[in-house]
């Protein structure tokens, strides 16, 4: 076999080479037991033979290696991603006993409003009244950036300020580097900084005891420094202020309100405590404290928050379990396809080695040794593939982190070693055993003649056909999923949201910008630019901001609705259609007390048709610097419904009014011209009016699209891996067609002699493939429809899966198979029959 040829190339004569090979393989009877016991020497020899086999068949080796390395790298990368997502909050020592109180409330539309918010007084009351509750931590995070000014320094706008109870470092296992964990948040006006924030504010100076000023009003003293929050924590912050500051310095008039849900409450249960019992007792306490309570409270395990939290108002975005399942299924399918390709290409390449196996058997080798030889070759190959996959994965991690916007990192050395050992053994067994068994089972005479498949009956469900069906299932499944996800994304971006988001620039305002004179000057000067159509102030931006809500009262009913504070030009900036009545007018002084509602709100108030809402009284409990008061007015306009939030949610009933102190955003409607030139002019005007603060802006359209980041990543992932699956399938089909034509090359020659055309031979070979495609299509389509329907349930607005999305992948695969197999089959069909039949 191969060894004889190698020795001849080294200068041996044929007789010398044959004698040398025989001496290596034929063992005297009295030495066979010794040779069989010397397992290490045998494995070492087989290892060398495996390397030699790889180096001799370079083209087939590259095909096999590229498929297996590609599949292994993708599988490892997706496993790394899944591992990271499932590792969220697992570093806390008390992770199994920590629960978050989440709430639900039925709406007038018949839906359930689910939020991560709870009330500020709830946690302390539970510790006091429920013996099973050991401890509690409350968080409060304002939805907008806040102004922070370290002493004698410039101002910072911070998104990462969280107010927390003094028990923060007792319940959670975050690393406090400087300070006493029991005291750093025990008193009002205290703050703990993360390492990076402390360095940003004070450089290498000791930050302990230094002061920072919150919103130009509240002085906070630095009492500790903690390590930066791990990337796999659903709690993220740059500064932790003491929760007691809220009751002392501001918000003192609402901090004890049981009905206001704007806080996050975590409780730690005692050992061997039933969460269901505590949940029942919590509900009893709420029912006793809140008159006519419609709020349902439940306990959510810390382990379940990041994966499948699926609630409004989360501290940080969570991940839907379906996305994790999709990632795992994709990785598994890609890995399976790679293994299948390896088996197919190995089976094809070993046809050239049947005579070698026959010769080895003649020389006295048994089935076990032949089996072990081919398994060892598979082990060498899998080991090499994994080493290359690890190198490739290390190279790709920065790009994966940028794509997924995360911080994936490789596990520890022992974890990698353990996984690699397990993976290599499993792959060796899965991919090498089939070929090894097949080759060890060869009969001597047929193998020496090269007729190993002569007379063998065709099996309806042969392993080759099953493997091919699995490949088609994977490809069709990924392509179909890609079509459906793309259709849903097209719905997102093309759905009429009820307002115009194109070319609208949103400028974020802080409390220091609220000086009436300077804010009015900013608005007037921006309105005077030729490239600006209109300018408006509002409490929220239109890209899915965290909406206020209040109970609104008509003459007959009270309904909880969304609350949006706007000014006189807001409807014009966003081109929101007035269906009845009018908008706010500077010429009407009473409009500062009046309201505009959307059609959804008019319907819930019982105004049918909606224009009957005009001039109806409306009121709600508002708040100013002096406390709460009843704001009363009339409905002066009804606007068309618009999607303030993403299409994950239904349209909410909305009430709009004028409250200048609540304005946090300035929306600038630009003409369809060069944005870069416009931004330079806006920045120039801003710096002239607010020189002490940098301009913080974004485009509404970009923010609106960013709400679908998770779906966009899923779409890109499925598309990318769909293309890669086709690439891997192409490698596999090349192996299969090579395998088929090699076995049936004489049949092709006979058919050519009998008058068959190349097209008829191509049709004969592809007929089986096309039938297997249809079988794979029938098996995978019901599963994909079920999986995608589950995924679509996450959206209030969703597509119906079209017949095109199901049929197009089938037609695409048929065309792909015909094209990818044509070259090999037609090349064999054009071969002169005299070459293939000359030995017959």
TARAKA-V48619 format. One record per residue. RES is the residue in one small letter. PSI is psi as a letter, one per 30 degrees, with the letter a starting at -180 (none if undefined). BURIAL is b if it has 9 or more other ideal C-beta (glycine too) atoms within 8 Angstrom, else e. Layout:
res=RES psi=PSI burial=BURIAL
res=RES psi=PSI burial=BURIAL
This chain:
res=x psi=b burial=b
res=x psi=e burial=b
res=x psi=e burial=b
res=x psi=e burial=b
res=x psi=e burial=e
res=x psi=e burial=b
res=x psi=e burial=b
res=x psi=e burial=b
res=x psi=f burial=e
res=x psi=f burial=e
res=x psi=f burial=e
res=x psi=l burial=b
res=x psi=l burial=e
res=x psi=e burial=e
res=x psi=e burial=e
res=x psi=e burial=b
res=x psi=e burial=b
res=x psi=e burial=b
res=x psi=e burial=e
res=x psi=e burial=b
res=x psi=e burial=b
res=x psi=e burial=b
res=x psi=f burial=e
res=x psi=e burial=e
res=x psi=f burial=b
res=x psi=k burial=e
res=x psi=k burial=e
res=x psi=k burial=e
res=x psi=e burial=e
res=x psi=f burial=e
res=x psi=f burial=e
res=x psi=e burial=b
res=x psi=e burial=e
res=x psi=e burial=e
res=x psi=e burial=b
res=x psi=e burial=e
res=x psi=f burial=e
res=x psi=i burial=e
res=x psi=e burial=e
res=x psi=e burial=e
res=x psi=e burial=e
res=x psi=e burial=b
res=x psi=e burial=b
res=x psi=e burial=e
res=x psi=e burial=e
res=x psi=e burial=b
res=x psi=e burial=b
res=x psi=e burial=e
res=x psi=e burial=b
res=x psi=e burial=b
res=x psi=e burial=b
res=x psi=e burial=b
res=x psi=e burial=b
res=x psi=e burial=b
res=x psi=f burial=e
res=x psi=e burial=e
res=x psi=i burial=b
res=x psi=e burial=e
res=x psi=e burial=e
res=x psi=e burial=b
res=x psi=e burial=b
res=x psi=e burial=e
res=x psi=e burial=b
res=x psi=e burial=b
res=x psi=e burial=b
res=x psi=e burial=b
res=x psi=e burial=b
res=x psi=e burial=b
res=x psi=e burial=b
res=x psi=e burial=b
res=x psi=e burial=b
res=x psi=e burial=b
res=x psi=e burial=b
res=x psi=e burial=b
res=x psi=e burial=b
res=x psi=e burial=b
res=x psi=e burial=b
res=x psi=e burial=b
res=x psi=e burial=b
res=x psi=e burial=b
res=x psi=e burial=b
res=x psi=e burial=b
res=x psi=e burial=b
res=x psi=e burial=b
res=x psi=e burial=b
res=x psi=f burial=b
res=x psi=f burial=e
res=x psi=k burial=b
res=x psi=g burial=b
res=x psi=f burial=b
res=x psi=f burial=b
res=x psi=k burial=b
res=x psi=e burial=e
res=x psi=g burial=b
res=x psi=e burial=b
res=x psi=f burial=e
res=x psi=g burial=b
res=x psi=k burial=b
res=x psi=l burial=b
res=x psi=k burial=b
res=x psi=j burial=b
res=x psi=l burial=b
res=x psi=l burial=b
res=x psi=k burial=b
res=x psi=k burial=b
res=x psi=k burial=e
res=x psi=l burial=b
res=x psi=f burial=e
res=x psi=f burial=e
res=x psi=g burial=e
res=x psi=l burial=e
res=x psi=k burial=e
res=x psi=j burial=b
res=x psi=k burial=b
res=x psi=l burial=b
res=x psi=f burial=b
res=x psi=l burial=b
res=x psi=a burial=b
res=x psi=k burial=b
res=x psi=e burial=b
res=x psi=f burial=b
res=x psi=e burial=b
res=x psi=e burial=b
res=x psi=e burial=e
res=x psi=e burial=b
res=x psi=e burial=b
res=x psi=e burial=b
res=x psi=e burial=e
res=x psi=f burial=e
res=x psi=j burial=b
res=x psi=f burial=e
res=x psi=f burial=b
res=x psi=j burial=b
res=x psi=e burial=b
res=x psi=l burial=b
res=x psi=l burial=b
res=x psi=k burial=b
res=x psi=k burial=b
res=x psi=l burial=b
res=x psi=k burial=b
res=x psi=j burial=b
res=x psi=k burial=e
res=x psi=f burial=e
res=x psi=l burial=e
res=x psi=k burial=b
res=x psi=l burial=b
res=x psi=k burial=b
res=x psi=k burial=b
res=x psi=j burial=b
res=x psi=l burial=b
res=x psi=k burial=e
res=x psi=h burial=e
res=x psi=l burial=e
res=x psi=l burial=e
res=x psi=k burial=b
res=x psi=k burial=b
res=x psi=j burial=b
res=x psi=k burial=b
res=x psi=f burial=e
res=x psi=h burial=b
res=x psi=k burial=b
res=x psi=k burial=b
res=x psi=k burial=b
res=x psi=l burial=b
res=x psi=l burial=b
res=x psi=f burial=b
res=x psi=g burial=b
res=x psi=e burial=b
res=x psi=f burial=b
res=x psi=e burial=e
res=x psi=e burial=b
res=x psi=l burial=b
res=x psi=h burial=e
res=x psi=k burial=b
res=x psi=j burial=e
res=x psi=j burial=b
res=x psi=e burial=b
res=x psi=k burial=e
res=x psi=l burial=b
res=x psi=j burial=e
res=x psi=f burial=b
res=x psi=f burial=e
res=x psi=f burial=b
res=x psi=f burial=b
res=x psi=g burial=b
res=x psi=f burial=e
res=x psi=l burial=e
res=x psi=l burial=b
res=x psi=h burial=b
res=x psi=l burial=b
res=x psi=k burial=b
res=x psi=k burial=b
res=x psi=k burial=b
res=x psi=l burial=b
res=x psi=e burial=b
res=x psi=e burial=e
res=x psi=e burial=b
res=x psi=e burial=b
res=x psi=e burial=b
res=x psi=e burial=e
res=x psi=e burial=b
res=x psi=g burial=b
res=x psi=b burial=e
res=x psi=g burial=e
res=x psi=l burial=e
res=x psi=j burial=e
res=x psi=f burial=b
res=x psi=k burial=b
res=x psi=f burial=e
res=x psi=l burial=b
res=x psi=k burial=b
res=x psi=l burial=b
res=x psi=k burial=b
res=x psi=k burial=b
res=x psi=h burial=b
res=x psi=g burial=e
res=x psi=e burial=e
res=x psi=k burial=b
res=x psi=k burial=e
res=x psi=k burial=b
res=x psi=k burial=b
res=x psi=j burial=b
res=x psi=f burial=b
res=x psi=l burial=b
res=x psi=k burial=b
res=x psi=l burial=b
res=x psi=k burial=b
res=x psi=k burial=e
res=x psi=k burial=b
res=x psi=l burial=e
res=x psi=f burial=e
res=x psi=h burial=b
res=x psi=k burial=b
res=x psi=f burial=b
res=x psi=j burial=b
res=x psi=k burial=e
res=x psi=l burial=b
res=x psi=f burial=b
res=x psi=k burial=b
res=x psi=j burial=b
res=x psi=l burial=b
res=x psi=k burial=b
res=x psi=e burial=b
res=x psi=f burial=b
res=x psi=e burial=b
res=x psi=e burial=b
res=x psi=f burial=b
res=x psi=e burial=e
res=x psi=e burial=b
res=x psi=l burial=e
res=x psi=g burial=e
res=x psi=f burial=b
res=x psi=f burial=e
res=x psi=f burial=e
res=x psi=f burial=b
res=x psi=g burial=e
res=x psi=j burial=b
res=x psi=f burial=b
res=x psi=f burial=e
res=x psi=k burial=e
res=x psi=j burial=b
res=x psi=g burial=e
res=x psi=l burial=b
res=x psi=k burial=b
res=x psi=k burial=b
res=x psi=k burial=b
res=x psi=k burial=b
res=x psi=k burial=b
res=x psi=l burial=b
res=x psi=l burial=b
res=x psi=k burial=e
res=x psi=h burial=e
res=x psi=k burial=b
res=x psi=k burial=e
res=x psi=e burial=b
res=x psi=e burial=e
res=x psi=e burial=b
res=x psi=e burial=b
res=x psi=e burial=b
res=x psi=e burial=e
res=x psi=e burial=b
res=x psi=e burial=b
res=x psi=e burial=b
res=x psi=e burial=e
res=x psi=e burial=b
res=x psi=e burial=b
res=x psi=e burial=e
res=x psi=f burial=e
res=x psi=f burial=b
res=x psi=j burial=b
res=x psi=k burial=e
res=x psi=h burial=e
res=x psi=k burial=e
res=x psi=g burial=e
res=x psi=k burial=b
res=x psi=k burial=e
res=x psi=k burial=b
res=x psi=l burial=b
res=x psi=k burial=b
res=x psi=k burial=b
res=x psi=k burial=b
res=x psi=e burial=b
res=x psi=f burial=e
res=x psi=g burial=b
res=x psi=e burial=b
res=x psi=e burial=b
res=x psi=j burial=b
res=x psi=g burial=e
res=x psi=e burial=b
res=x psi=h burial=e
res=x psi=l burial=b
res=x psi=l burial=e
res=x psi=h burial=e
res=x psi=l burial=b
res=x psi=e burial=b
res=x psi=l burial=e
res=x psi=k burial=e
res=x psi=a burial=b
res=x psi=k burial=b
res=x psi=k burial=b
res=x psi=e burial=e
res=x psi=e burial=b
res=x psi=e burial=b
res=x psi=e burial=b
res=x psi=e burial=b
res=x psi=e burial=b
res=x psi=e burial=b
res=x psi=e burial=b
res=x psi=e burial=b
res=x psi=e burial=b
res=x psi=e burial=b
res=x psi=e burial=b
res=x psi=e burial=b
res=x psi=e burial=b
res=x psi=e burial=b
res=x psi=e burial=b
res=x psi=e burial=b
res=x psi=e burial=b
res=x psi=e burial=b
res=x psi=e burial=b
res=x psi=e burial=b
res=x psi=e burial=b
res=x psi=e burial=b
res=x psi=e burial=b
res=x psi=e burial=b
res=x psi=e burial=b
res=x psi=e burial=b
res=x psi=e burial=b
res=x psi=f burial=b
res=x psi=f burial=b
res=x psi=e burial=b
res=x psi=f burial=e
res=x psi=g burial=b
res=x psi=e burial=b
res=x psi=e burial=b
res=x psi=e burial=b
res=x psi=e burial=b
res=x psi=e burial=b
res=x psi=e burial=b
res=x psi=e burial=b
res=x psi=e burial=b
res=x psi=e burial=e
res=x psi=f burial=b
res=x psi=g burial=e
res=x psi=k burial=e
res=x psi=l burial=e
res=x psi=e burial=e
res=x psi=e burial=e
res=x psi=e burial=b
res=x psi=e burial=b
res=x psi=e burial=b
res=x psi=e burial=b
res=x psi=e burial=b
res=x psi=e burial=b
res=x psi=e burial=b
res=x psi=e burial=b
res=x psi=e burial=b
res=x psi=e burial=b
res=x psi=e burial=b
res=x psi=e burial=b
res=x psi=e burial=b
res=x psi=e burial=b
res=x psi=e burial=b
res=x psi=e burial=b
res=x psi=e burial=b
res=x psi=e burial=b
res=x psi=e burial=e
res=x psi=e burial=b
res=x psi=e burial=b
res=x psi=e burial=b
res=x psi=e burial=e
res=x psi=e burial=b
res=x psi=e burial=b
res=x psi=e burial=e
res=x psi=e burial=e
res=x psi=f burial=b
res=x psi=e burial=b
res=x psi=e burial=e
res=x psi=e burial=e
res=x psi=e burial=b
res=x psi=e burial=b
res=x psi=e burial=e
res=x psi=e burial=e
res=x psi=f burial=b
res=x psi=h burial=e
res=x psi=a burial=e
res=x psi=i burial=e
res=x psi=k burial=b
res=x psi=l burial=e
res=x psi=k burial=e
res=x psi=l burial=e
res=x psi=l burial=e
res=x psi=e burial=e
res=x psi=e burial=e
res=x psi=e burial=e
res=x psi=e burial=b
res=x psi=e burial=e
res=x psi=e burial=e
res=x psi=e burial=b
res=x psi=e burial=b
res=x psi=e burial=e
res=x psi=e burial=e
res=x psi=e burial=b
res=x psi=e burial=b
res=x psi=e burial=e
res=x psi=e burial=e
res=x psi=e burial=b
res=x psi=e burial=b
res=x psi=e burial=e
res=x psi=e burial=e
res=x psi=f burial=b
res=x psi=f burial=b
res=x psi=e burial=b
res=x psi=e burial=b
res=x psi=e burial=b
res=x psi=e burial=b
res=x psi=e burial=b
res=x psi=e burial=b
res=x psi=e burial=b
res=x psi=f burial=b
res=x psi=g burial=e
res=x psi=k burial=b
res=x psi=k burial=e
res=x psi=e burial=b
res=x psi=e burial=e
res=x psi=e burial=b
res=x psi=e burial=b
res=x psi=e burial=b
res=x psi=f burial=e
res=x psi=g burial=e
res=x psi=h burial=e
res=x psi=f burial=b
res=x psi=g burial=e
res=x psi=k burial=e
res=x psi=f burial=e
res=x psi=k burial=e
res=x psi=k burial=e
res=x psi=k burial=e
res=x psi=k burial=e
res=x psi=e burial=e
res=x psi=i burial=e
res=x psi=l burial=e
res=x psi=e burial=e
res=x psi=e burial=b
res=x psi=e burial=b
res=x psi=e burial=b
res=x psi=e burial=b
res=x psi=e burial=b
res=x psi=e burial=b
res=x psi=e burial=b
res=x psi=e burial=b
res=x psi=e burial=b
res=x psi=e burial=b
res=x psi=e burial=b
res=x psi=e burial=b
res=x psi=e burial=b
res=x psi=e burial=b
res=x psi=e burial=b
res=x psi=e burial=b
res=x psi=e burial=b
res=x psi=e burial=b
res=x psi=e burial=b
res=x psi=e burial=b
res=x psi=e burial=b
res=x psi=e burial=b
res=x psi=e burial=b
res=x psi=e burial=b
res=x psi=e burial=b
res=x psi=e burial=b
res=x psi=e burial=e
res=x psi=e burial=b
res=x psi=e burial=b
res=x psi=f burial=e
res=x psi=f burial=e
res=x psi=k burial=b
res=x psi=j burial=e
res=x psi=f burial=e
res=x psi=g burial=b
res=x psi=l burial=b
res=x psi=j burial=e
res=x psi=f burial=b
res=x psi=k burial=e
res=x psi=g burial=b
res=x psi=k burial=b
res=x psi=k burial=b
res=x psi=k burial=b
res=x psi=k burial=b
res=x psi=k burial=b
res=x psi=k burial=b
res=x psi=l burial=b
res=x psi=f burial=e
res=x psi=f burial=b
res=x psi=f burial=b
res=x psi=g burial=b
res=x psi=k burial=e
res=x psi=e burial=e
res=x psi=e burial=e
res=x psi=e burial=b
res=x psi=e burial=b
res=x psi=e burial=e
res=x psi=e burial=b
res=x psi=e burial=b
res=x psi=e burial=b
res=x psi=e burial=e
res=x psi=e burial=b
res=x psi=e burial=b
res=x psi=f burial=b
res=x psi=f burial=e
res=x psi=k burial=b
res=x psi=e burial=e
res=x psi=f burial=b
res=x psi=k burial=b
res=x psi=e burial=e
res=x psi=l burial=b
res=x psi=k burial=b
res=x psi=l burial=b
res=x psi=l burial=b
res=x psi=l burial=b
res=x psi=f burial=b
res=x psi=l burial=b
res=x psi=l burial=b
res=x psi=g burial=b
res=x psi=h burial=b
res=x psi=h burial=e
res=x psi=l burial=b
res=x psi=j burial=e
res=x psi=k burial=b
res=x psi=l burial=e
res=x psi=l burial=e
res=x psi=l burial=b
res=x psi=j burial=e
res=x psi=k burial=b
res=x psi=k burial=e
res=x psi=a burial=b
res=x psi=f burial=e
res=x psi=f burial=e
res=x psi=l burial=e
res=x psi=k burial=e
res=x psi=k burial=b
res=x psi=k burial=b
res=x psi=l burial=b
res=x psi=k burial=b
res=x psi=k burial=b
res=x psi=k burial=b
res=x psi=k burial=b
res=x psi=a burial=b
res=x psi=a burial=b
res=x psi=f burial=b
res=x psi=g burial=b
res=x psi=e burial=b
res=x psi=e burial=b
res=x psi=e burial=b
res=x psi=e burial=b
res=x psi=g burial=b
res=x psi=h burial=e
res=x psi=k burial=b
res=x psi=k burial=e
res=x psi=j burial=b
res=x psi=f burial=b
res=x psi=k burial=b
res=x psi=b burial=b
res=x psi=l burial=e
res=x psi=a burial=b
res=x psi=k burial=b
res=x psi=k burial=e
res=x psi=f burial=e
res=x psi=f burial=e
res=x psi=j burial=e
res=x psi=f burial=e
res=x psi=f burial=e
res=x psi=f burial=b
res=x psi=f burial=e
res=x psi=f burial=e
res=x psi=l burial=b
res=x psi=l burial=b
res=x psi=k burial=b
res=x psi=l burial=b
res=x psi=l burial=b
res=x psi=e burial=b
res=x psi=e burial=b
res=x psi=e burial=b
res=x psi=e burial=b
res=x psi=e burial=b
res=x psi=e burial=b
res=x psi=f burial=b
res=x psi=g burial=e
res=x psi=j burial=b
res=x psi=j burial=e
res=x psi=l burial=e
res=x psi=f burial=b
res=x psi=f burial=b
res=x psi=f burial=b
res=x psi=f burial=b
res=x psi=k burial=b
res=x psi=g burial=e
res=x psi=k burial=b
res=x psi=k burial=e
res=x psi=k burial=b
res=x psi=l burial=b
res=x psi=l burial=b
res=x psi=j burial=b
res=x psi=l burial=b
res=x psi=k burial=e
res=x psi=a burial=e
res=x psi=f burial=e
res=x psi=f burial=e
res=x psi=a burial=e
res=x psi=k burial=e
res=x psi=l burial=b
res=x psi=j burial=e
res=x psi=k burial=b
res=x psi=k burial=e
res=x psi=a burial=b
res=x psi=l burial=b
res=x psi=k burial=b
res=x psi=f burial=b
res=x psi=l burial=b
res=x psi=k burial=b
res=x psi=l burial=b
res=x psi=l burial=b
res=x psi=k burial=b
res=x psi=l burial=b
res=x psi=j burial=b
res=x psi=e burial=b
res=x psi=a burial=b
res=x psi=l burial=b
res=x psi=g burial=b
res=x psi=f burial=e
res=x psi=l burial=b
res=x psi=l burial=e
res=x psi=k burial=b
res=x psi=k burial=b
res=x psi=k burial=b
res=x psi=k burial=b
res=x psi=k burial=b
res=x psi=k burial=b
res=x psi=l burial=b
res=x psi=j burial=b
res=x psi=i burial=b
res=x psi=e burial=e
res=x psi=f burial=e
res=x psi=g burial=e
res=x psi=k burial=b
res=x psi=f burial=b
res=x psi=k burial=b
res=x psi=j burial=b
res=x psi=k burial=b
res=x psi=j burial=b
res=x psi=j burial=b
res=x psi=l burial=b
res=x psi=l burial=e
res=x psi=i burial=e
res=x psi=a burial=e
res=x psi=j burial=e
res=x psi=e burial=b
res=x psi=e burial=e
res=x psi=e burial=b
res=x psi=e burial=b
res=x psi=e burial=b
res=x psi=e burial=e
res=x psi=e burial=b
res=x psi=e burial=b
res=x psi=e burial=b
res=x psi=e burial=e
res=x psi=e burial=b
res=x psi=e burial=b
res=x psi=f burial=b
res=x psi=f burial=e
res=x psi=e burial=b
res=x psi=i burial=b
res=x psi=f burial=e
res=x psi=f burial=e
res=x psi=k burial=b
res=x psi=l burial=e
res=x psi=k burial=b
res=x psi=j burial=e
res=x psi=l burial=b
res=x psi=l burial=b
res=x psi=k burial=b
res=x psi=e burial=b
res=x psi=e burial=b
res=x psi=e burial=b
res=x psi=e burial=b
res=x psi=e burial=b
res=x psi=e burial=b
res=x psi=f burial=e
res=x psi=f burial=b
res=x psi=g burial=b
res=x psi=e burial=e
res=x psi=e burial=b
res=x psi=e burial=b
res=x psi=e burial=b
res=x psi=e burial=b
res=x psi=e burial=b
res=x psi=e burial=b
res=x psi=e burial=b
res=x psi=e burial=b
res=x psi=e burial=b
res=x psi=e burial=b
res=x psi=e burial=e
res=x psi=f burial=b
res=x psi=e burial=b
res=x psi=e burial=e
res=x psi=e burial=b
res=x psi=e burial=b
res=x psi=e burial=b
res=x psi=e burial=b
res=x psi=e burial=b
res=x psi=e burial=b
res=x psi=e burial=b
res=x psi=e burial=b
res=x psi=e burial=b
res=x psi=e burial=b
res=x psi=e burial=b
res=x psi=e burial=b
res=x psi=e burial=b
res=x psi=e burial=b
res=x psi=e burial=b
res=x psi=e burial=b
res=x psi=e burial=b
res=x psi=e burial=b
res=x psi=e burial=b
res=x psi=e burial=e
res=x psi=g burial=e
res=x psi=e burial=b
res=x psi=e burial=b
res=x psi=e burial=e
res=x psi=e burial=b
res=x psi=e burial=b
res=x psi=e burial=b
res=x psi=e burial=b
res=x psi=e burial=b
res=x psi=e burial=e
res=x psi=g burial=e
res=x psi=g burial=e
res=x psi=k burial=e
res=x psi=l burial=e
res=x psi=e burial=e
res=x psi=e burial=e
res=x psi=e burial=b
res=x psi=e burial=b
res=x psi=e burial=b
res=x psi=e burial=e
res=x psi=e burial=b
res=x psi=e burial=b
res=x psi=f burial=b
res=x psi=e burial=e
res=x psi=e burial=e
res=x psi=e burial=b
res=x psi=e burial=b
res=x psi=e burial=e
res=x psi=e burial=b
res=x psi=e burial=b
res=x psi=e burial=b
res=x psi=e burial=b
res=x psi=e burial=b
res=x psi=e burial=b
res=x psi=e burial=e
res=x psi=e burial=b
res=x psi=f burial=b
res=x psi=e burial=b
res=x psi=e burial=e
res=x psi=e burial=b
res=x psi=e burial=b
res=x psi=e burial=b
res=x psi=e burial=e
res=x psi=e burial=b
res=x psi=e burial=b
res=x psi=e burial=b
res=x psi=e burial=e
res=x psi=e burial=b
res=x psi=f burial=b
res=x psi=f burial=e
res=x psi=f burial=e
res=x psi=k burial=b
res=x psi=e burial=e
res=x psi=j burial=e
res=x psi=l burial=b
res=x psi=l burial=b
res=x psi=k burial=e
res=x psi=k burial=b
res=x psi=l burial=e
res=x psi=e burial=e
res=x psi=e burial=e
res=x psi=f burial=b
res=x psi=e burial=b
res=x psi=e burial=e
res=x psi=e burial=b
res=x psi=e burial=b
res=x psi=e burial=b
res=x psi=e burial=e
res=x psi=e burial=b
res=x psi=e burial=b
res=x psi=e burial=b
res=x psi=e burial=e
res=x psi=e burial=b
res=x psi=e burial=b
res=x psi=e burial=b
res=x psi=e burial=e
res=x psi=f burial=b
res=x psi=f burial=b
res=x psi=e burial=b
res=x psi=e burial=e
res=x psi=e burial=b
res=x psi=e burial=b
res=x psi=e burial=b
res=x psi=e burial=e
res=x psi=e burial=b
res=x psi=f burial=b
res=x psi=f burial=e
res=x psi=k burial=b
res=x psi=k burial=e
res=x psi=f burial=b
res=x psi=f burial=e
res=x psi=e burial=e
res=x psi=f burial=b
res=x psi=g burial=b
res=x psi=f burial=e
res=x psi=f burial=e
res=x psi=none burial=e
